[in-house]
Amino acid sequence: MVEVLSIADIVGLAFSALRERRLRSILTILGIAIGPAAMVSIIGTTEGYTSTIVDQLQSLGQNTVVIFPAKDYRLSDYDVDRLKSLDEVDVLTPFYQSRGQFRKPDGTTMILTIYALDLNLLNKIVVGSKIVDGVVPPPTLYTYCVAGDKVVSSDNVRYYGVGDAITFIVPLMKENKLTLKTVSTRISGILAPYGSVFPVNPDESIFLPIQAGKSLLNLKDYSGIFIIVKSAELVDSLVNKIKEIYGDNVQIISLKEIAKTVSNIINILDNLFFTVSSISFAVAFTGIMSTMFTSVVERTREIGVLKALGFSSNDVLMLFLFESILMTLIGVIAGIVSGVIGAYFIAFRPLRLVGTWTVVSEPKITLWLITRALGMSLMIGVAGGLLPAWKASKMVPVEALRYE
């Protein structure tokens, strides 16, 4: 009789068995690696984008509401005064918005977003924005602007400074005909790099005093109204009041609701991606079981010899089961590493969502995600190898030795 096999003996015999059937083992390991690789790369990337999008929306303030006219409705000073009277409103500013084509000294062309609004509220509208050079122009100097970082520079090369003039082309409608107007403004202040957020992209925008809306941009009606609510808890109440007043005549954007909606959508996608990636684990399960059954059949005489030498059924069971677990461990490690690399590769290119709103995010590779991939893989490895290992352990030595 031989002694009970130690863990070291089982590991050594399992490695030897895998080396003898190298090609089949490699193919099985690759099949196992697909599941954790898909789970880590897809879910890690999705959760990274979720975190970044919600953080960017919250960076504009949970108490920010933006109103745009819908249908043929025109926003005017009457609407500004009407909204100011609502109890939930802290401060607000109407704004004019236009797009302009701008050519830099290096020959590159970019599309600017031009805002004309109360610049004293700029820091409340774009929460956390900072002027690194210059100052905010007074309301009377409507030909002066605050410029975003990407307007005045490219690839860390600064082309414009405070006091320099920038010229861009804006579209105008005259007598139902589209015409182009050349507009020149002088830089009064430059914003620090901020990043793209919805519905404002400060880096690719210039901000003018509100009088410039009519004087420079030739816009007759307000493009919208920025509202800062007294607290985030009052946002829903304000939105409901605005809907009662205006009905379908305005479009309301609540950044708090957008953040909540984005989170809900991404959570649904997360569950969907988890289900899709789980299909890969089912493929791995069948691959492990097929490989182990084939191994049991090929090694029938070997099993008979082991039992004849005194190996117990539990020894044989553990030997074959550990082969399955060993392939799973190698596969899941390779899968997780591949998934992390794949997640960073997917996130390498910016995600464009709305207009110029792009999101750049690092994947969110959490311990919970890796643990979940590892746990599911080990469960599949044990389940796929258990039945073949049990079959091997129940073989009768005499019959196994006679097997051809």
N, C-alpha and C positions, 0 to 999 in steps of 0.2 A: 504493500500500500504506500502511496506517496502522500506527502503532507499537503494540506490545503494550499492552493496557489496564493501567493502574495500579490499585492497590487503591482509591485515591480515586475513580477513574472507575467501578469496579465498584460501590462503595457508593452513589455518586450515581445510577447507572442503576437499581440495585435499589430504592432509595427511591422513585424516580419511578414504577417499575412497580407498587409496592405502593400508592402514592397513587392511581394511575389505577384500580385495582381495590380501592378502599378497603373496601367492605362485605365482599367475599369474604375479603380479607386479615384483617379484624378477626375474622370468624367462625373462620377457621383459627387465628389467634393464641389465641382463647379456648379452642379445642379443645386446643391445645398446653399451655395454662396449667393445665388440669385435672390432668394427671399430676403435675407437681411440687407443685402445691397440695395434692393428696391425700397425697402422700408426706410432705411436710414437716409438715403438720398432724397426721396420724394417727400417724406414727412418732415425731415430736417429742413429742407428748403422751404416748404410750405409754412412751417411754424416760424422760420426766420422772417419771411415776408410778412406774416401776420403781425409779429411783434413790431416790425419797423413801420408798417402802415398805421397801426393803431397809435404808436408813439408819435408819428408825424402829425396825425390828426389831432392828437391831444396837445401837441406843441402849439397849435394855433389857439388852444383854449377850449375847454369843454363848454364854456359859456358864450361861444361865438355863433351867431346866426346870420346868414346872408340871404337877402331877398333879391330875386331877379323878376322883371316883368314877364308875364306870359301872355300868349295870344296877342292882341293889339293894345294891351294896357300900357299906359305911359306913367312912369313914376315922376312925381313933381315935389315941390316944397310942401305942398299940402299933405302928401303922404309922410314926409319927414316929420312935420309937426304932429300929425296924427299918431305916429308910432312913438314919438318922444313922450306922449302923454300916458303911455301904458306903464303900469306900476313896475313891471319886471325889467324895464329897460334902464340900463345904467347910462351908457352914452351910445351915440350912433353917428355915422357919417354916410351921406350919399356919396356915390363915386361914379366917375365916368371911366369907361374902359375901351381901349382900342388896341389894335395890333399894328406893328410897324416893322418894316424891313430895314436892317441896319448893317452897313458894311464896315468892318474893322480895318485898321491900317495894314494888317497882314493879308488882306484880301478875302478873308472868310466872311460869309454872310450869315446873319442870325435873325430870327424872328423875335422881336421884342413884344412884351405885353406892357402897355402904358396905362397907368392908373392916375386919375386926378381925384384927390380926396383931401380930407383934413389931415395934414401930415402930423399934427400934434397927437393924433391917435394911432400913428403907424406902429408904435411899439406895442399897443394893445391888440391891434389887428394881426400883426405878425409877431406873436409872442416870442420874446427872446432875441429879436433882431437888434443889432448894434451898429452904430455908425463908427467906422474905424478911422475915417478921415473926413474932415469938414463938419458941417452942421446942417440941420434941417432948415430949408429956406423959409422965410416969413410968407404969409399968405399973399401979400401984395406982389411978390417977385414970382409971378406965375411962369416965367420963362426959365426958372431954375429948377433943378430936379435932384432927387436922391437916386443914385444908380446902383443896381445890383452888381455883385462881384464879377459875373461872367460878361457883363456889358463892358466893363472897363479893362478886362484882362482876358488872356487866353494862355492856358498851359503855364500858369504862374508868371506870365510876362505882363506887366502893367503897361497899358497903352495910354490911359487917360488919368488925369488927376483932378483935384479940385480946381475949378476955374476954367477947365477946358470945355470947349463946345463939342457936342455930338449932334450929328444930323441923321435923320431917319425919314422914311417915306411912309405915310399913312393913307389908307383908302378913305375916300369921301363919297357920299351920295349927293349929287346935285341934279335936280329935275329928273329923278329916277335913272340917272346915269352914274356909273362908277368912274370917279376920277382919282388922281393921286396928288397928294400934297407933300411937299418937302418941309419938314419941321426941324428947327434948330433949338436946342436947349443948352443951358450951361450947367455944369455939375457943381452942386453946392455941398453934397455929401455922398459918401460911398459906404455901402453896407458891407459888413463882414460876410464871408461865405456862409450860407444858411442851409441850402439843400431844398429840393423841390417838395412842396407840400400842396395839398388840394384845399381850396381852389386857387391858391396864390403860389407863384414860383418866383420868390424874391430875387434869386440870382440872375434871372433872365428878364427882369422888369426894371422900369424906371417909374418913380413916383413923383407926381407934380402937385402943386397946390390946386385946390378944387376949381379955382377960377380958370385954370388952363383948359378945362374940359370944353368950354365954349370958345375961348379965345384962340387956343392952338389946335385943338382937335375938331373944332366945328361940330360938336355934338349938342343937340338941342335938349335931349331928355337924359335923365340919369340912367346909367346902365344897371344900377342896383344900389342896395343899402347894406352896409355893414352894421350889425347891431351887437353890442357887448351887453350881455345880460348880467344882472346883479349877482347871480350865483348859478352854478350848473343845475341846481335843483329846480330852478324856475324856468328852465329852457322849455320843457314840455308845455307848461302853462302858457308861455308866450307864443309858442308855435300854434297852439289851439286857438288862441285869441286872433292871431293873424289870419288863420284859415277862416274863422267866423267872419272877419271883416272883409277879406278880399276873395274868398272862395278860390276859384281856379284862375283868377287874374294874375296871381303871382306864383313863382316857384320858390319854395323855402328850402334852404340847405342848412341843416343843423349838424354841426360837426360831431356833437355828442351822439346823435342818432346814426350818423355815418359810421363812426367808430364801432358802435354796437352792432350795426348791420354787417360790417366787414368781418367782425369777430365771429358772428353767427355763421356767415357764409363759409369762412375758412374752416370753422369747426366741422361743418358738414362735409367740406372737401377733404378734411383730415380723416374723417371716418370712412369716406369713400376710398381714399388712397390706401388706407389701412386694409380695407376689404380686398382691394385689387392686389396689393402686395401679398396678402395672405394666400392668394391663389398660387403664388410661387412656392409657398411652403407645402401646399398639397402636391405639387409636382415633385418637390424634394422628398416627400414622404413615399411616394410610389417608387422613386429612384432608389432610395435606401432599401426599401423592402425587396425590390427586384434584385439589387446587387447582393444582398445578404442571403436571399433564397438560393441564388445561383452559387454563392460561395458554399452554402451548406451542402448542396448537391455535389459539387466538385470535391468537397473534402469529407465525403461520407466515410471512406476507408480511414482517413486520418482521425475522424471522430471515434471510430471503432478501436483504433490503436490506443488513443488516449484513455478510453474507458477500460480497455483491457489492462492498461498499466495502472489502473486504480484511480483515475480522475473521476470525481463525482459528477452527477448531473448538474449540480450548481456550478461546478468549475467550468464545465462546457458552456452552460448558459451565460456565465459572466464573461467568458472569453469572447463569444460571438457578439454579445451585447456591447462589450467595450469597443469592439471593432466599429460598430455603428456609431457609438458615442464619439470615438476618436475622429472618424471622418466628419462628423457633425461639428466638432470643435474646430477642426482645421477649416472647414467650410465657412463657419460663422465668423471666425476671425478674419478670413479673407474677404467675406462679404461686408463686414462692418468697415474694414479699411477701404474697400472699393466704394462703399456707400458714402463715406465721408469725402473721399476725393471727388466722387460724382456730384455730391451736393455743392461743393465749392465750384465745380466746373459749371453747373447749371446756374448758380447765382453770380457767375462772373459777369454776365451781360445784364445791364439794367432792365428792369421790368417796366414797360410803358403802360400806363393805365388810362388816364384821361388827358387828352391834349398833350401838354408838355409835362404832365406829372409823371415822373419816372421814379422808380424805387430801386435803390441799391441796398442790398442786405446780405449779411453773412448768414449762413445756415445756422439753425439753432440745434446743435447736436447735444442733447441733454443726456444725463445719466439714465433717466427713465426710458428714453428712446432706445439706448444701447441695451439696457437691461431687458426691455420688452423683446427686442430682436434676438438677444441671446437666449432668453427663456423659451420663446416659441421654437427656436431652432433645436434646442436640447430636447424639448418635449417631442418634436417631430422625430428627432434621432432615436430617442428611446422607444417611441411608439412604432417606428418603422423597423427597428431591429429586434423588438421583443418577440414577435411571433416566429421569425426564422430561428432566433436563438433558442426559444422554447422547443421548437421542432428538433433542433440539433441535440438538445439535452435529453430528449425522450428516446433517442435512437438506442436500439438493443445492440450491444457490442458484437455479438455473433453475426447478426444480419448485416451490420455495417461493414464487417470485415469481408463478407462474401460479395459486397457490392462491386460491380464491374463498371 
